[in-house]
Amino acid sequence: LKTAQLGLTTYRSIDPVVLSLTGGTRIAASRKSKSGRVNPGDLLFIHPGVSFAVNNEITLTGGARFKFRSKDKVEGRPSSPRTSQTDLEFGLAFSSTDATTLNFRMIADATSDNGVQASLTLIRKLTK
């Protein structure tokens, strides 16, 4: 148990829009390595989002993800700079039945050259 993460999500529904806010922190304890005592940087994250129900089958989502990471330290000396990262997130969910949802999501890194992540997820409820 060298790392712990704690977060909270809150939302407000104003039909057909849902506003959400997730925030949290990840705290990493120091550990031994070949280079000496290493203390990985802690992380603070904030993720505001909005979802819009177009109809009973289609939902559009969007949001931003802000991450702030403190310096890594080796033997008490900083080994990396503080960093921040901003991602933009867009998605589309399609529910063909009450038990089946297809979710497409794209996350674009807005602050560096890390490119775009895209995912396609099929969710199928096995019980009623």
ABEGO torsion letter per residue (X at the ends): XABBBBBBBBBBBBOABBBBBBBEBBBBBBBBBAAEBBBBBBBBBBBBBBBBBABAABBBBBEBBBBBBBBBBBGGBBABBBBBBBBBBBBBBBBABAABBBBBBBBBBAABAAEBBBBBBBBBBABX
